[in-house]
Each structure stands twice: as C-alpha cells, then as structure tokens.
Amino acid sequence: MKPQPHLSTQEVLAGLVERVTFHNTENGFCVLRAKARGHRDLVTVIGHAATISAGEWITASGEWINDRTHGQQFKARFLKTSEPTSIDGIEKYLGSGMIRGIGPVYAKKLVRAFGEKVFDTIEAEPERLREVTGIGPVRAKRITDAWAEQKVVREIMVFLHEHGVGTARAVRIYKTYGADAVQVMTENPYRLARDIRGIGFKTADAIAMKLGIEKTAMMRVRAGISFALTEAMDEGHCGLPTEELVPLAEKLLEVPPELIRTALDLELSNGAVIADHVGETPCVFLAGLYQAERVIADRLVRLLNGKLPWPPIAPDKALPWVEQRIGLQLAESQKTAIRLALASKVLVITGGPGVGKTTIVNSILRVLSAKSVKLLLCAPTGRAAKRMTEATGFEAKTVHRLLEVDPKGGGFKRNADYQLECDLLVVDEASMVDAMLMQALMKAVPDDAALLIVGDIDQLPSVGPGQVLADVIGSGAVPVVRLTDVFRQAAQSRIITSAHKINQGSIPDLSKPEGDSDFYFVQADDPETAVPRIVDLVKTRIPLRFGLNPIRDIQVLCPMNRGGVGARSLNIELQAALNPAGNRQVERFGKGRRFPDFDALAPEGVQDKSDSRRPPRRV
C-alpha cells in the first residue's frame, strides 16, 4: 500500500477507471475504482466529474487521505477525463451504459469491427456504424449524439481547469450553463457569483484575472457593488448608507470612486440593488434582502387584518382553568399577556431571562389546545426547539424542518403555494431568525392563521442579516407585551439578575457571594494574569467546589478567537494542563494545535463567541 504523504503535498495520479462505485449527477461527486500507474492494486479515487464512465482514462491531482470508514483514498481537487485508447478500456467505456441502448454486447461488436479507431469512426465516419450487425439508423444516431455531448463536456472541463477552476466548481458551472459555459465565462465571469450558489465574487474575480479582464472593467466594478453589500451582510446589515458603500467598494475593489458611482447607477437602473431611505439617510440594499423585508412587513399586515381562527374565549374562565392545570399562580402581568394573546391575530412577547415568557406560552398553548386549535411550534435552532418541547409538552421543530428544507434546491417545500397547516404558529427565540428565514416562514403562514412571536431583543442576534424581532417591535404595527418583572425563582439566580442590570446600563453586583451561587466574578487585569487563573478555575477550583469533571462538565466561552485570552490560546493552555499529549501527536496545519493519537481532547473546547454574537449596527 502506498504510504500516506503529508497532507499539503499535491500528487498526480493517472489510470483507467475500472468501476464507477458512485456518481451524483446533481453535483458531480464520484467514487471511482481505478487501475493507476505505479499501483499494483486498484485505488479508490474521490472527486467530481460532470460525466464519468468505466473505461475512461483519468488524470487527477490531489492528496492521499485515510478515511476512518473506507480506508485509503485519493482525494482529487482536479479530475480530468479523456477517452480510453486501449482495446480493453474502449470496450469498458462503450459498455458502461454511457450510451442508451449500447451495452457490453454491442460494445464488443463495435470494438471487433473498428478496433482502436472506433472513436475516430464515430466522429468522422458515423455512417460506417451501420456495418455492425444490429445497429440501425436510430442506434447509430444515439451513439454519435452521445459521443458529441461527451466531447463538449470534456472541452468545457479542460477550459475551466486551465483557468484555475477546481473540478467541483467546474461541475457546478457546467450543470448551470451547459454547453454555453465557456461562452458565459468568457463574456462575463462575474455571472458565476450571481448565478451559482457557493461561488462568490473572489472566485469569479480570480477567474476573470486569468481571462485578462482589467481591474477597472465596468463588469467587475458592477459586480463589486453587490460584493461590498454582501460583505456588509456578513456583518448583519441588510443594506448600507450610500456614503459608506462607496468607500467600502473603493477599498475592496481598488478602483476610483467615480467608477464606483457610475457602476452603482447602472446596478440601480437594472434592479440588482435598490435605493431607499432609512429615516433621512439614503441607503442601498441588495434586491433580495430589500424584498425580504418588504414581504415580512406585507405578510404581517395581512395577518393582522384577518379574522381570529378560534371562537371568542372568556379569559375569566380560561385563566383559573389554566392555573389549575399548570399548578402555578399567574402574576397580573402574565394574565394580561394571556388575555391579549387569546384575542390577537399577531402578538409579540418579549423580555429578558426569568420574566415568565415560557409560563405564558405554555398557558396559551394549553387553553387553545383545549379548544382544538391546531398548533405548530418552531425555533431557529435544534437546541431551542428541544427546550421548547420539554417546557410546553408540545412538539416543536426547527424552522428549517417545519418548512421542509429542500437540500437539492436550497429552498423550502413549504411556501406561498404549499402553506403550513395550522391555526396558530409560535416562533420562539425569534431574535435569532434573520430576514431571509423570516421571509420564508411568513410566506408559508396561511392568511387565516394567528402568529405568536416570542423572544428577547437583548439575546443572541441572528447570524444572518437583519434584526427582525427588534424591527417588528420598533415598527409599532404589531401588539407587543413587554415583560420586565423577574420572578422569585429566577431572581435567586445571580446570572439572571446580572443580565438584567447590564441591559439596564447598570454594573452588576460583583462582590463575593455568601454561600452557593451560579455567578462568581474573578478579576484579572491583563492576559498574563487571566490565563493561569482560567486554567486554575477549570482544572482545580470549580471541580473541587462543585464536584464537576473538568473535561466533561466545564466549557469556557470567550469573546474572541485570537490573542492571549482568545479561544486558540486558551485551548492550547487548557489542553496542556488537562490532556497533555504523549509521544505520538499530530500538529494541525502548523498552527500549534496538537492532538494525541486518541480522541479525548481539551474540556468541551473553548468557543469563540464573537462572530455571531456581535452587536452590529444594522440598516
């Protein structure tokens, strides 16, 4: 068996495909068994190919990997196919099923009749195919058409490879544009970023540079406008003020601002981006995000103006009934929220931790369930959905599962044409739902259903663009219940009381608690002091005080990835203290992250909480 080289080494492998174990026609992913030069046994090759058949000759560049399940494989970044030249390869290729109606029997006949010149005959003298017994005009046409298609595919893939496009992306390009792929790329390679999911501006720009397109070309600058807005989108924004967009694009594209303003006017005129005002500030939005926010607003207004999907419910009877069912005495603020929910088509319930949101939702669900109202519950993450199920006793799903995500197309099966079947939809942890996901959800909610949105605007923001919950509350168009009273049980938690004080702009109580507590403040004025204190807390003090296992039970969260007290540095320090490596170890990508030859790693891991937990300024 060939020894596994270092992962960074690119090798070239060439050989004959003996068997196509798997080929996904949608994305081109394939698993091949090949007879490669320099290898006595068949090798497994994984990569991407638009079309692939047994008998074809492949040239692949990549590296050897050792898969835990399937063993040693050659992972190809580039995979070039060409027609076979040997008699055995030609027969395998023709008999592989590539051409409908041609199997192993006719493959043998064709090879017997024309030998190694069978492909030349198909291309230059197709009428001679009828010399073979059993091949008439229909079958002959199938053979010539299939061969012509295979040749076009090969030419396209060679062109893409020559311009630095990896095979996986090359297959997506071919699947999108077909025989026009070369023409599209030559005329405007920046279409790739717009048309193909997974290919961004930087990839398209690299291809354009190889094609000789100038930095100042208008097609590049126009595409760069959307690129700049996409960069802002990664920070949570749905759009940017014009006075910020122009300098950002200038910095990203390295072109004069006059060119950017000309390109912006052109993009505005064809609708790729949209201009609007936020207050008095002129802004520019990506068309898709702008339309998403419009759809959310329009759907909310439409739902608000509809009729309640359940008959009138008397709160004076419902509230004592539900108190008895849940075994709790509801506070006046909770009763007010429940009364409003039972009479509202759309309602937002918001508040910090410990203010009773879950109790209110649970009470509403029990009352409506008793009236045979059809309920659907969802949350943006699996953990939130599971917590919601446990707290209410009603099944909750992730938003994606509720909308029945389509992995192939990337959209959802549930939409305006195939809506959800419910009388009330409850969306929990709504602060984490971004604009595009909320748009999809709102389209799937039927007009005659009610909507209950629950969340805390001071909680985790959405990773994607938009701040839907805050904007819905701020619009004043939807009734909102704001809960502020922290209940006795929650008030005993110093985490909860400290969170509320921070939200109010006050400094929390940082003094040493008397007795047991869930909140302790340990001061450290610099990284040199903080790191050993963190290690000591995780390794010694917390395990001794609370009887916890430092590896299984403790997790460290920090607000950054880099720096002395960043996630990378702390992982190294904690691993050295809790799980020192033995003689055998692997260093990952030369970044100092070492792993022993067994799976136990540092405690739960240190997580960087900066990227999706930012407090961005959003438009």
KAGI-V818987 format. One record per backbone hydrogen bond with DSSP energy under -0.5 kcal/mol. CO is the residue of the C=O (numbers start at 1). NH is the residue of the N-H. Records with the same first field share a line. If there is no record, write none. Layout:
BEGIN
CO: NH ; NH
END
This chain:
BEGIN
6: 9
9: 11
11: 62
13: 60
14: 37
15: 58
16: 18 ; 35
17: 55
19: 21 ; 33
22: 31
23: 25
24: 28
28: 49
29: 24
30: 47
31: 21 ; 22
32: 34 ; 45
33: 18 ; 19
34: 36 ; 43
35: 16
36: 39
43: 34 ; 45
44: 74
45: 32
46: 76
47: 30
53: 56
56: 17
57: 82
58: 15
59: 80
60: 13
61: 77 ; 78
62: 11
63: 75
65: 67 ; 73
67: 71
71: 67
73: 65 ; 75
74: 46 ; 76
75: 63
77: 167
78: 61
80: 59
82: 57
86: 90
87: 91
88: 92
89: 93
90: 94
91: 95
93: 96 ; 98
94: 97
98: 100
99: 102
101: 103
103: 107
104: 108
105: 109
106: 110
107: 111
108: 112
109: 113
110: 114
111: 115
114: 117
115: 118
117: 121
118: 122
119: 123
120: 124 ; 125
121: 125
125: 128
126: 129
127: 130
128: 131
129: 132
132: 135
134: 136
136: 140
137: 141
138: 142
139: 143
140: 144
141: 145
142: 146
143: 147
144: 148
145: 149
146: 150
147: 151
148: 152
149: 153
150: 154
151: 155
152: 156
153: 157
154: 158
155: 159
156: 160
157: 161
158: 162
159: 163
160: 163 ; 165
161: 164
164: 166
166: 170
167: 171
168: 172
169: 173
170: 174
171: 175
172: 176
173: 177
174: 178
177: 180
178: 181
180: 184
181: 185
182: 186
183: 187
184: 188
185: 189
188: 191
189: 192
190: 194
191: 195
192: 196
195: 197
196: 199
198: 200
200: 204
201: 205
202: 206
203: 207
204: 208
205: 209
206: 210
207: 211
208: 213
209: 212
214: 217
217: 220 ; 221
218: 222
219: 223
220: 224
221: 225
222: 225 ; 226
223: 227
224: 228
225: 229
226: 230
227: 231
228: 232
229: 233
230: 234
232: 235 ; 237
233: 236
236: 466
238: 286
240: 284
241: 244 ; 245
242: 246
244: 248
245: 249
246: 250
247: 251
248: 252
249: 253
250: 254 ; 255
256: 259 ; 260
257: 261
258: 262
259: 263
260: 264
261: 265
262: 266
263: 267
264: 268
265: 269
266: 270
267: 272 ; 273
268: 271
272: 287
274: 285
276: 283
277: 279
278: 280 ; 281
280: 282
281: 278
282: 242
283: 276
284: 240
285: 274
286: 290
287: 291
288: 292
289: 293
290: 294
291: 295
292: 296
293: 297
294: 298
295: 299
296: 300
297: 301
298: 302
299: 303
300: 304
301: 305
303: 306
313: 315
314: 317 ; 318
315: 319
317: 321
318: 322
319: 323
320: 324
321: 325
322: 326
323: 327 ; 328
328: 330
331: 335
332: 336
333: 337
334: 338
335: 339
336: 340
337: 341
338: 342
339: 343
340: 343 ; 344
341: 344
345: 451
346: 479
347: 453
348: 350 ; 481
349: 455
350: 483
352: 355
354: 487
356: 360
357: 361
358: 362
359: 363
360: 364
361: 365
362: 366
363: 367
364: 368
365: 369
366: 370
367: 371
368: 371 ; 373
369: 372
373: 375
374: 423 ; 424
376: 426
377: 397
378: 428
379: 399
381: 385
382: 386
383: 387
384: 388
385: 389
386: 390
387: 391
388: 392
389: 393
395: 377
397: 379
398: 402
399: 403
400: 405
401: 404
403: 413 ; 414
404: 413
405: 407
406: 410
411: 406
413: 415
418: 415
420: 422
423: 450
424: 376
425: 427 ; 452
426: 378 ; 428
427: 454
428: 380
429: 432
430: 433
431: 462
432: 434
433: 468
434: 438
435: 439
436: 440
437: 441
438: 442
439: 443
440: 444
441: 445
442: 445
444: 420 ; 446
446: 449
450: 425
451: 347 ; 453
452: 427
453: 349
454: 430
455: 351
456: 459
465: 435
467: 471
468: 472
469: 473
470: 474
471: 475
472: 476 ; 478
473: 476
479: 348
480: 482
481: 350 ; 483
483: 352
485: 487
487: 491
488: 492
489: 492
490: 493
492: 494
493: 497
494: 498
495: 499
496: 500
497: 501
498: 502
499: 503
500: 504
501: 506
502: 505
508: 510
513: 515
520: 522
521: 523
526: 529 ; 530
527: 531
528: 532
529: 533
530: 534
531: 535
532: 536
533: 537
534: 538
535: 539
536: 540 ; 541
537: 542
540: 544
541: 545
542: 546
543: 547
548: 550
549: 553 ; 554
551: 604
556: 607
558: 609
560: 567
561: 568
563: 566
566: 570
567: 571
568: 572
569: 573
570: 574
571: 575
572: 576
573: 577
574: 578
575: 579
583: 585
584: 597
586: 588 ; 595
587: 589
588: 591 ; 593
592: 594
593: 588
595: 586
603: 605
605: 556 ; 607
607: 558 ; 609
611: 614
614: 616
616: 618
END
